[in-house]
Amino acid sequence: MKIDYNRDNYLSEFSIKTLQDRYLLEGEKSPQDAFARAATAFSDDEAHAQRLYDYASKLWFMFSTPVLSNGGSKR
């Protein structure tokens, strides 16, 4: 998956802090990592995962809290 860390610039400082505090898993450094993880966990294939990631990272939609918190984790 192609992750664009520049898309963090679409987020406000408050949004970034909230995502870092509540949604990033260990080893993730950016909200983009969390978006990619959730997209991969809930996609049918690699192309679908990329589309989901692109939509979320461009803020066209956002994953629900349970999906972004738990998708792709071992919880």
Backbone hydrogen bonds in HBPLUS format (Angstrom, degrees):
<---DONOR---> <-ACCEPTOR-->    atom                        ^
c    i                          cat <-CA-CA->   ^        H-A-AA   ^      H-
h    n   atom  resd res      DA  || num        DHA   H-A  angle D-A-AA Bond
n    s   type  num  typ     dist DA aas  dist angle  dist       angle   num
A0007-ARG N   A0004-ASP O   3.10 MM   3  5.84 163.0  2.13 117.4 122.6     1
A0008-ASP N   A0005-TYR O   3.17 MM   3  5.81 167.7  2.19 114.9 118.3     2
A0009-ASN N   A0006-ASN O   3.01 MM   3  5.82 163.0  2.04 119.1 124.2     3
A0010-TYR N   A0007-ARG O   3.01 MM   3  5.45 162.7  2.04 111.3 116.8     4
A0011-LEU N   A0008-ASP O   3.01 MM   3  5.46 156.9  2.06 112.7 119.9     5
A0016-ILE N   A0012-SER O   3.00 MM   4  6.32 162.5  2.03 155.5 159.4     6
A0017-LYS N   A0013-GLU O   3.01 MM   4  6.24 165.2  2.03 151.7 155.5     7
A0018-THR N   A0014-PHE O   2.91 MM   4  6.09 158.7  1.96 150.3 156.4     8
A0019-LEU N   A0015-SER O   2.89 MM   4  6.08 167.9  1.90 155.2 158.3     9
A0020-GLN N   A0016-ILE O   2.90 MM   4  6.05 161.6  1.93 150.9 156.4    10
A0021-ASP N   A0017-LYS O   2.91 MM   4  5.99 155.0  1.97 144.7 151.7    11
A0022-ARG N   A0018-THR O   2.95 MM   4  5.99 154.5  2.02 152.4 158.2    12
A0023-TYR N   A0019-LEU O   2.86 MM   4  5.04 155.0  1.93 136.6 143.0    13
A0024-LEU N   A0019-LEU O   3.14 MM   5  6.37 137.7  2.33 158.9 160.6    14
A0028-GLU N   A0025-LEU O   2.97 MM   3  5.63 163.3  2.00 143.0 145.0    15
A0033-ASP N   A0030-SER O   2.94 MM   3  5.40 137.1  2.13 111.2 121.6    16
A0035-PHE N   A0031-PRO O   2.93 MM   4  6.27 160.2  1.97 156.2 161.7    17
A0036-ALA N   A0032-GLN O   2.96 MM   4  6.11 158.0  2.01 144.5 150.4    18
A0037-ARG N   A0033-ASP O   2.92 MM   4  6.12 155.2  1.99 144.7 151.8    19
A0038-ALA N   A0034-ALA O   3.01 MM   4  6.20 170.5  2.01 154.9 156.2    20
A0039-ALA N   A0035-PHE O   2.94 MM   4  6.04 159.8  1.98 146.6 153.1    21
A0040-THR N   A0036-ALA O   2.94 MM   4  6.06 158.6  1.99 147.4 152.8    22
A0041-ALA N   A0037-ARG O   2.99 MM   4  6.18 156.8  2.04 148.2 154.9    23
A0042-PHE N   A0038-ALA O   3.12 MM   4  6.25 146.2  2.24 148.9 155.8    24
A0049-ALA N   A0045-ASP O   2.92 MM   4  6.20 158.6  1.97 154.3 160.9    25
A0050-GLN N   A0046-GLU O   2.97 MM   4  6.22 155.2  2.03 146.4 152.6    26
A0051-ARG N   A0047-ALA O   3.04 MM   4  6.33 156.3  2.10 145.1 151.1    27
A0052-LEU N   A0048-HIS O   2.93 MM   4  6.22 165.5  1.95 155.7 159.2    28
A0053-TYR N   A0049-ALA O   2.88 MM   4  6.07 165.1  1.90 152.0 156.5    29
A0054-ASP N   A0050-GLN O   2.84 MM   4  6.01 166.6  1.86 150.6 154.7    30
A0055-TYR N   A0051-ARG O   2.94 MM   4  6.15 162.8  1.97 153.9 157.9    31
A0056-ALA N   A0052-LEU O   2.99 MM   4  6.21 167.5  2.01 154.2 157.5    32
A0057-SER N   A0053-TYR O   2.76 MM   4  5.85 169.2  1.77 161.9 165.6    33
A0058-LYS N   A0054-ASP O   3.03 MM   4  6.01 134.7  2.24 139.2 149.2    34
A0060-TRP N   A0055-TYR O   2.84 MM   5  5.12 155.0  1.90 167.0 161.9    35
A0059-LEU N   A0056-ALA O   2.93 MM   3  4.90 156.3  1.98 104.9 111.4    36
A0068-LEU N   A0064-SER O   2.92 MM   4  6.15 172.8  1.93 167.6 169.2    37
A0069-SER N   A0065-THR O   2.84 MM   4  5.77 154.8  1.91 153.5 160.4    38
A0070-ASN N   A0066-PRO O   3.04 MM   4  5.78 154.7  2.10 135.7 142.2    39
A0071-GLY N   A0067-VAL O   2.78 MM   4  4.94 148.4  1.88 132.9 141.7    40
A0073-SER N   A0070-ASN O   2.93 MM   3  5.32 162.0  1.96 137.6 136.7    41
